[in-house]
């Protein structure tokens, strides 16, 4: 049996919101055939939503910090100034490099960026191929290195059509009143013709390759829906208030006609293939087509990206692919891993995406290698043509994706570097690496005091828990802006909640409750703030309005479900959680709360399935495993399942049979066991450390903090634990030992270890009183706000730390320890049997009179 044949087709900016009405009226027959004979669904995009970065992530399965394409242009390290991103910008192997190295006959047409064309086991036509840069009648040479192998250059040059060669028959289906346009005054028809001819050029090259060459894999990229949309979506029905009636009548058909034209091209490709060929159609993002269209764009670099939507399209059909089914949870990063798995090739462990296993009718084992970059040898000695690069740069400027560079090459160089660094920070921020993002953004904020940089820096601060810094920055940005900005208010409200300034938080939400949220992030922050303030009904009402404008946003749908769940409206909640999962399958919280809703509705079998998915997506979700065990005791049959189970340390997937086996295997894979004594400062942690030391436990301490009048028997601490956030690997030195880690540092424990945590409990008012006495600040007012802060911290620890699967815990009451040390010593010995603790020695540490008197005095104060 020969190699499987695959065609990957990219339609930049294609969106189901435009497609679905056309499908319903039968105007996209080729796409309808693809959907009915395969799978389809949303394809989630990445941040920032810039096409060169996204299409490179699609082709590599990696985020931009790994693949190296960080925008539309980049600093020119050789000549100074700025140049467009190119093949040389990419630092890692693309799917076509991998397949070529595995002897697949591979053709690529128009991928962005793919100029200069790379050597392949096949033919590559770069993204500079289709551009008409000379007036009709003049020679129209192709830029050097547009085609590999070079011998095909003349052939492909002849397949192109110039915009001025288009006739009325080509244009009128798109613009029926084109003959009414004064082309000397209205340049939009020229722009339209250019986009249409470029689409035809890509299609001509692709269909020639399909017909005339031997191939196993083809990748074809059409950027034209994106260009049509940027130029003409403002005229798409329904009419926007800002659009003149005569313009609307002239150009209202362009978008639908563009999709129908692309469907005709898809139909031609399907006709050139047979049932043994797999066809995958994708887009990198969507495009706003309804009430969320912006009347104007902000004046900043790459502003056209504000028109992009978070979900593109995904559709695939072929041998081994399910038929007429929806697929959920697909992401741009998943395309290359899915293709590799389909072609029986291993996935690179350095890839950020996952294979979409749910599209296949039969499952097979996954294979892995460390990195394809260890195997694939790319030719990176590609010389770029300076004149062509300048023309490409001009095109990007005309489209609005980059600003016109300064004529001073040094200034242009620095500006380009700033934009790429900013994009890299956004990649880090969107992929849970806020520390790295902050390092970059703080430097950029010093160079450019702008809203766009300041806003991301404030979000990074908030993500890292630096709430006061984020609020201060939000307020500075508000003062500097000429008009109120929704997102700033919403983010400020969110930060105020974190520091228990609930009134200020609620006040920030008030101006936003009856307004259309400009972005899903704004709506999410407002809703989450209201939920945290226990205003569930108000949050529900706000989310219901917000979802009119952002109906597919998984976070908003989930939060709406959460408001229903908290009001015990479980049927409504389960519907919303299902909708959220449909839009974003990898959403462990949505699966867990769906399971909880079904559990309370007594739909136990369905709840069980949802609990299992929640536990698989988030191994730290201990409550899910507890519920599974509970359902097992209730007689609900737990079917044997074989799923991938990835632990935190990124080890190989492992099979599981039941929840208990899953837990055992997971814990076996961790790096050791450490014993933690924790609690709020002054909750009795030192007393507990003293007991365990007396009982024979080995203590992890550097003895730098000496005993004093507040702790005459010593603190038994390690100074390094105070810096656990910066050096979490310190905890590896405490394997098999007991270490004191105050509650605030618990989130920084390495997840790849097991922990037994003894958590000291004491009334928060006593804790604060003891802290005040220790500070010897008798004149200070009693800090009520600190009590609220500690109570919230304890609640978060209960939910997010103690419930993790790799954590066992024992809660110990401070006063019980003083009043009944023998019983507490017995409980400790039972909790830590492997330490063989001496209970008599432990109990002997407690001097009741000392502790009782101290406690009594603190309470009075």
N, C-alpha and C positions, 0 to 999 in steps of 0.2 A: 504493500500500500504506500502511495506517495505522500508527500507532505501536504498538510491541510492548506487550503487557499483562503486568504483573509483580505478583505478590503476595509480599511478604516477611512471614513469620510468625515471631514470636519466642516461644519457650517457655523462660522463665527457668529455669535449672538442670536442664534435661532432660539425661539421661545414658544413653549406650549400655549401660552396665552393668545398668541396670534395663530398658531397652527390649529388648535382644537376647533374653532368655528369653521375653518376651511375644511377640516376633516368631516365635520357634520354635514356640510353641503356637497361632499364628494369631490372637492376641487383639488385634492392632493392624493390621487390614486396610488402612486408609487409608494409614498410614505404609508398609506393605509395598508398596502400589501405587506410592507416590512413589519408593521405593528402586529397585524393579525397573524403573521407567520413567525413571530418571535416574541421578544420581551421589550418593554419600554418603561420609561419612568423619568424622574428628575435626575439631573446631574449637578450636584452641589459644587459651587465654584470656590475659589480661594481668595485670600486678601493679600495684596491689593488686586482689584479686578482689572488687570492690564494684560492685554492679549499676548504679547510676546512671552511674558512670564508664564501665563497659564498654558499656552500650547507647548511650551517646553516642559512644564510639569506633567502634562498629559503624555508626552513622548518619552519621559524618563521615569515617571512614578516617584519623583522627588520634589521637595519644596525648593524654592528659589535659592536659599542659602547654600544648598548642595549643588544645584545645576548651574548657578552663576549668572543667569540672565535676570537682570534686576530692573528692567524698564524698557523703554523704547530706544534709548540711546545710552551711550556710556563714554567716559573720558577716553580720549585717544592717547594712549600711553606712548605711542611711537612718534606722532607728529604734533602732539598738543591739540587743544581744542576738543571737539566732540565728534562722535561718529555713531551711526545706527548700530544696534546690536546685531550680531552676525553669528554664523556657525562657530566662529572662533571664541565667542563669548561663553559658549556652553562648555562646562568643565567635566561632563560625565557622558557616558554612552546613552544614546537614544535607542528606541526600539529597533530602528532600521540598522544601526550599528551592530546590535546584538544579533539580529537575525542574519545579517550578512556574514558575521563571523561563524554562524552555525550553518553556513552554506545554503541559506534560503535565497532564492532569487527575489530581490527586493527593489521596488520602484517607489519613489517619493516625488510628489508634485506640489510645489507652492507652499510648503509648511513654513510657518513664521516662528523664528527666523531660520532660514536654511541656505543663505547665501554667504560665502561662496559654496557651491555644491560640493558635497563630500564624495570621496571615492567609496563606492558600494559594490556589492555583488549584484549589480543591476544598473538602473538608471535613476539619477536624481535631477530634477528640474527645480531650480531655486525659487524663492519668493520674489526675486527681481524679474522673473521671466515675463509676467503678464503686463507690466507697466508700459504704457505708451508715453514716451518722454520727448518725442519729436513731432512736429506738425506733419499732417498727411502730405505725401509727395516727397518729403525728404527721406534719406536713408534712415532706417530704424534698426541700427545694430543692437544685438543683445550685449549686455555687459559681459566682460570676461568672467569665466568660471560660473556662468549661469547654468550650464548643463555638464553633467558627468555621465559618460565619457564625452570628451570634447568633440568627437567625431559626429555626434548627433546634433550639434549646435545649429547647423544650417537647416536641417530638417524641421526642428522645432520652431525656428524663426519663421518658417513659411506657414506654420499652423496658426499664427497669431492674426487677429483682426484688429484694425485701428478703429478708435471711436468714430472717426469721420467716415468710415466705411458703412456704418449702420444706416439702414434705410427707414422710411416711414413704417414699413411692415414690422420692423424690429421694435420700434419705439411706441407706436400707437396702442398696443395691448397694455402698456404700462401707463401711458399719458395720453388718453384719447383726444384731448384738446391741445396736443403739442403744436399744431399749426397756428394756434392763437398766440404763441409765446414770441415776444420780441427778444431774440437771442442777443442783440447788442446790449440790452439793458438787464436781461434776466439770464444769468450764467448757470442756473440750476439744470437746464437741459444738457449743457456741456458736461456738468458734473455727473449727471445720470448716465450719459452715453459712455463716459469713461469707466464707470463702475460696471456697466453691462458688458462692455467689450472685455474687461479684465476677467469677468466670470466665464465668458465664452473661451478665452484663451486657456485658462486653467482646465476647462472641460475638454477642449480639443486635445491638449497634451495628455490628459488622463485616459481618454477613450482610445487614443492612438496606442498608448502603452498597453492597455488591456487587450486590444485586438492584435497587436503586431509583435508582442514580446512574450517570452516565457517568464512567468512570475509565480511566486508563492504568496507574496505579501505586497500590498499596495497601500500607501497613505496619501490621501488627496485632501488638500485644504482649500476651501473657498472662503475668502474674507468678505464676500460681497453683501451678505445680509447685514453685517455690522455696518458697512459703509452706506448701504441703502437706508438703514435705520437712522444713522447719525444725520443723514442729509434730509430724510423725508418722513420720519416717524411723527414729527410735529404736525403733519397734515393728515395723519391717519385718523379715521373716525373712531370715537366721536370728536367733533371739532373742539379744539381748545379755544378759550376766550381770546387769547392773545394772537390768534391767527386770523388774517384777513379772509373774508368770504371768498374772494376771487382766487386767492392762493389755495385755499382748501379745495375748491372745485377743480382746479388744475391738477393737483398732485395727490388727491385723496386715494387713488388706486395703486400708487407705486408699491407700497409695502405688500399688500396681498398679492399683487402681480409678481413681485420679486420671489415670494415663497412658491408661487405656482411655477415660475421659471426654474427654480431649484428642484422642484419636484419632477419636472420634465427631464432635467439632467440626471437625477437619481434614477428615474425610469429607464433612461438609456443605459446607465451602468448595470442595472439589474438585468436588462435584456442581453447584455454582453456576457453575463455570467450564467452559471447553472446552479442546480440545487446542492451541489457539493461545495459551493463557495459560501463562506461566512461574510456577511456584510454588517458592519457596525457604523452607526451614524451618531455623531455627538456634536454638542456645542460647548464652548468654554464658559458661557454665562448667558443669561437672558437679556432682554431689553424692555424697558418700561414702555407700555403701549396704551395705558389707560389713564386713570385719574392721577397717577403718581408721576406723570411726565412733568419735567421742570420747564417753566416758561423761559428761563434763561439759566446759564451756567455760571458758576463762580469763576473769577479770573485767577486761575492757578494752573500749575502744570498738570497735564493729563485730565483736565476738567471733564472731557466727554465721558469718562468712566462713571460719572455720577448718573448717567442714563442707564447703566447696566443693572440687571437684576441678579439675584444670588443663585438662581437655578437655571441651568441650561437643559438640553434635551439628551436623552440616551435611548437608543433603539438598536436591537441586534437580532439577526436571524441566521440560521445555518445549522449544519449537522450537530446534534448534541445540545442544542439550545432549546429551551422550553418554548411553547407556542401560545400566543395570545394571552400572555401573563404580564402583570405589572411587576417591576423590580423596585425595591426601596433601598435607600441608604447609599446610593452610588455617589462617588466623589471623583473629581478630575484625576486624583492621584491613583485611582484604582484601575485606570484603563490599561496601562502597560502591564501591571501584574496580572490582570485578567487575561490579556492576550498571551503572555508567556505561559500561564497555567494551561490555557486552552491548547497551546501548541506543544504541550508536554515538556516545557523547558523550566528550569528552576528559577525561582524568584531571588532577587538580590536582597539580602538581609538589610542592606543600607537603603532600601526603598521605603518611602513613607506611606505608600498605598497598600491596599490589600486586594486579593482577587475577589471578584463578585461571584462567589460560589453559587448563589441562589438563582443564577440565570441558566445553570446547566441541568439537563434532565438526569444525568448520572454524576455521582461524585467520585473523585479519584484523589489519591494522596498528593499532598503538596510536596514539592521539592525545593530545596534552598541551596544557594551558595553565598559566600560572604559578600561579594560584589562582582558584578559583571565588568567593572573597570579593571579588575585583576586579569581579565581574559581578553577583553576587546582592546585592540590596539588602533586608536584613531589617528588619522593623519591630521595633525594640528598645524602643519607648516603651510597653511593656506594664505596666499597673498591676496589682499583685497584691492579692488580697483577704487582709487580715491575719487574719481569723477562720479562713478556710480553711487558710491557712498554719499556723496554730496547731494545727488538727485533724490536718494531715499530720504535723506534728512529733510530736504525741502518738502517732500510729500507729508512727512510726519508733522511738520510745522503747519502746513495747509489744513490738515485734518484736525489740528488743535491738540494733538497728543503731547507735543513738547513746545516750549517757547522758542522763539528765534534766538539762536545763540549770539552772544556778544561777539563783535568783530575781533575783539581782543581774545586770542586763543587761551590765554591764562584764565581769564574770567569765565569763558565758556567751559573750560576744563573743570574749574572749581564748582560751577553751577551743576554740571552733569554729575560730578561726584556727590554733591549734596543730595540730588534727587535719588541716586542709586542707594546711598546710605539710608535715606528716609524710607525707601521701599523695603530695604533689608530689615529695618526696625519694625516695619508693619508686618513683615513675615514672622519675625520673632514674636511680636505681640499677639498675633492671631494663632500662634501655635504653642501657647502656654510657656513662653520663654521671656517673661517680662523683665528679668534682670538684664539679659543681653539687650533687649529693646531699650531699656532705660539708659544704659551706658552710651548708646548711640544718640538717643534723643536729647539727652542733656547737652551733649556737644553741639548738636545741630541747633538747639534752642538758643545757644549763645551766638551762633552765626546768623540765624534767621528768627527773629521774634514774631512768628506768625501764628495764626489760629490753628492751622492744620498740624503744625509740629507741637505747639503747646497743648492742644487737645489730646494728642496721643501720649504725650509725656504724662499728663495728668491721669489718664487711664492706666498707664503703666504704674504710676505711684499707687493708685488705688488697688490695683491687682496685687501689689506687693504689701498691702496693708499700711501704706504710708498715707493715711487718710487726711491728716492735717495738711500735708504738703499738697495733696491733690486738690483739696478745697481752696487753699490759698491760690493755687495756680488757676483754678476755675474762675475765682473772683477777679483775678488780674485780667484774664481773657475777656470777662464780661465788661470790665471797665474800658478795655481797649476797643471792643467791637462797637460799631455804630448803631446796631439794633439788637434786640434780644435774640438769643440763639437757643432754640429748643434743647439741643443736645447738651449744652452746658448746664441748663437748669436741671435736666433729668439726671445727669451724672453727679451734680452737686447734691441732689436729693439722696441719691444712692450712698454717697460718701457720708453724709450726715447721719444716716441710719446706722452706719457702721460704728460711729462713735457715740451712739445713743442720744443724739440731739434730735429727738423725734419731731418736735414742733417745727424746727427749722426745715427738716426733711419734708414734712407735710406741706409747709408753706411754699416750698419750691415746686411741688407738684401742681398747686392750684391753678397757675396760669395755663397749664398744659392739658387739663382734664377735658376741656370742651373743644380742643383744637385737633386738627388732623396731624398725626405724628409724621414728621418729614422722613424719618428713618425708622427701621425696625429696632435699632439700638435704643433710640429715644423711648419708644413705646415699651420696650423690655425693661428699661431702668425705672420708668414711672410705675409700671405694674408691679415689679418686684418690690419697690419701695412701699407701695400700698399694702402688699401682702405682708411684708415685714412689720408694718404698723398695725396689722390685724384688721385692716379695712377690706375684708374679702369681697363684700358686695360691691363696694366702689371700684375695686380692682377688676371685678367681673364686668361691670358696666363699661369701664374704660377699655378693657381688652376687646370686648364685643365691637366697639367702634373702631379700634385700631386695626382689627382683622379685616375690616372692610377694605382698607388700603393695602394691607400686607397679608393676604389670606393664606399664603403658603409658608409663612415663617414658622418653623418648628418651635422656636423658643416661645413665641407669643401664644401659639395654640396650647403648648404644654402649660404655661402659666394660667391660661384660662381654665384648663382642666384642674389645675391645682386649687383654684378658688372654689370650684364646685366640690372638689374632694374635701376641702377643709370645712365646707358647709354640709357635708355628708350627703351630697347629691351624687351618688356613686355612678348611676347610669349615665348622666350627662358627662361626668368626669371621664369615664372609660371611653366614651366617644371621642372626646378631645385628645386623650392620650394616644388613641389609635391613629388619629389624624396626624399628630405630631410625629409618630413613628413612621407613618407613611412618607412624610417629607424628609425625615432624617432617621434612618433606621438605627444608627449607632447613637443611642440616646438612653443610657442606662437608667436615668431617673424616670424617664417616661415609661420604660418597661416595668420598673418597680412599682410606680404608682398605678399603672394599669393593672398589675397583678393585685395590688392592695384593693383597688376598686372592685375587681372581679371577686376577690375573696369575701368582701363585705356583702356582695350581691349573691354569695353562696354558689358562684359558678367556679367550683374548685378545680376542675380539670383545666379549664382555660387559664385560671390564675396560676396553676402550677407551671404551665408552659411559659408564661410571662416571667415568673420568678426565675426560671432556669436561664432565660435569655439575659435578665438583669444581672444574675450572678456571673454569667460568662463575659458580659461586657465590662463588668466592674467587679473583679475578685475581692475588692474591699467591702462589698455590700453584704455584710454579715447577716443583716436582717432577712435578706432573701433566702439564704441557706437555712436560717432558723424556721422560716415559714415552710420551706420545702420539707424539713424534718417534721414539722407540725402536721402538715397535710399527710405525710406518710403514716403517722400515728393515727390519723383519722380514717385510714383505710383507703386513701386515694392512691391508686396504683401509679407508681413512678416507672415509666418505660425506660429501658436502657437506651442511652443516647450516646452518640459519638460526635463530639464537637471539638473544635480547636480551643485550647485553654492556654492563654499566654500569661505567664506571671510577670511581675514588675521588672525583673532583671533582663527581660528580653530573651529568655532561653527558648529552646525549641518548643513547638506546640506539643501538647500531650493529650491523650485520649482520656475521657472520663466516662464512668458508668453510672454513678449515682452522686448525689451531692456530697455524701460523706467521703466517698472515694476521691472526689475532686479535692476536697479540703485536705485529705491526708497527702495526696500527691503534691498539692501546691506547697504545703508546709515542708515536705521533704526537700523541695528544691531551694529553700531559703538558706541564707549564709550563717546561720547560728542563732543562739538564744541569748538575750540580755534581759536582766531584771531591772525594772525601773521603779523608783519611788517618786511619785509625783503628787501634785496638788498646788493650790494657790500658795504664794509665799506667806509663811507664818500659819500654815494649816497643820503643822505637826510633822513635816517631812524629815526634819533633822532628828526628831525623837524616833521616828520609824527607822531611819538609817542606823541610829545607835542600837536599837533593838536587834536588827538583823546582823550587825557586826558582832554583837555579844553572842548571838546564836550560832556563829561560825561561818556566816556568809563572807565571801571575799568582796571587799569594797573597792570601787573604782574612784579614787580620790587623789588629788595632788597635795592635800593638806596646806594649801596656801592661805585659805581663810581660817584663822585661828579662833578658838573658843573665846567668848566674851560674856558679859553679864546677861545678855539676852539668850545665849545658848552656852551655858557653862560646860556642857559635855561635848561641845564641838558641832560643826556644821557638816563635816564629811562630804565636801563638795569637790568638784573638779572645775577649775576656772574655764577650761575649754568648752564646757557645756553651754556657757553663756553665749558662745559664738557658734552654736550648732547650725544656725541658718547659713553661715558662710562656710562651715567645715563639717558637714553632716557625717563625713567618713570617720570622725572621731569616735563615733559610737561603736565602730568595728573593734576598737581596742577594749571595749567593755564586754566582750563576749564572755558569758559565764559568770559575770560579776554584777554586783548591785551598784547602780549609779543614780544619783539624784538628778531629776530633770523637772524643773518647775513647769506648771501647766502651759505657760506661754510658749515653751520650747518644744512641746510634744509634736506639733505639726511638722517639725524638721527631722524627725526620726527617719532613718533610711528605711524605705519600704521593703528592702530585700532581706530583712532580718525578722525573726520572731521576737515577740516581747511578752513578758509577764509584768503587768503594771499593777503596783499597789497604789491606789489612789486615795489620798487622805481627804476626808470630808470634815468640814467645820463651817458653822454658820458664817456667811460672808461678812456680816456686820462685826463679828468677833475678829475675823481675819483683818479687816480694815482697821479696827481699833488697835489691834496688836501692832500693825505696821506703823500707825501714828505714834504709838508709844516708843517704838524702836527708833523712830526718827527724832524723838524728843522735841516735837513741835507742838507744845501744849496750846499755843495761841491760835493755831490754824483751825478753820472751820471744818467740821466733820464732812468728809467728801462723799456725799450721797451719790454723785455721779460715778464714783469708783465702784460702789456696790452694784450699780446697774451694769457697769462694764464687766465686772467679774462674773455676774450672774449670766450674762450673755456668753462669755467665754466658756463657762462651765457647760452650758447647753450645747455649744458647738463641739466641745471635746466629747461630750456624751454621744453625739450623733456621728461625728466625723473621725474620731480617733478610737474610742473604746469599742466601737462596733465593727472595726476592721477584722478581716478573717485571720490575720496573722497576729492578733492581739488577744491575750487572755487577761482579765483584770479582776482584782479584788478591791472592793470599796471598804475602807476602814474609817470608822468614825473617831474623831479626835478624843471626844469625851469618853467613849467606850474604852478606848485604849488606856486612858488614865484610871478609870473606875474599875475596869476588869481586865488587867493586862494578861492574866493567865489564859482567858478565853481568846483574846486576840492573838496571843502567841500560838495557841492551838490552831486557830484558823490559818495563820501564816504558814505553819508547818505543813498543814494539809494542802495549801495552795502551792507550796514549793517543796514537794517531797524529795526532789532530786538533790536539794541542798542539805538534807538531814539536819535540820536546825534543832538546836538545844532550846526547848521551850522554857525551861526553868531559868536559864541564863537570860533569855529575852525578857521574860516577865520581870526579872530582877533589876532591869535597867530603870524601870519606872519608879520614881519617887513621888507617890501621890500627893504629898503635902506641897511639894515644890510646884507641881503642875497645876494642882487645884487652886492654890493661892494666886498663881500667875493668871490663870484663866479667870478667876473671880474678879481680880482687880481690873483686868482688861475689859470685862463686860460692864463694870461700873463706869469706867471712863467712857 
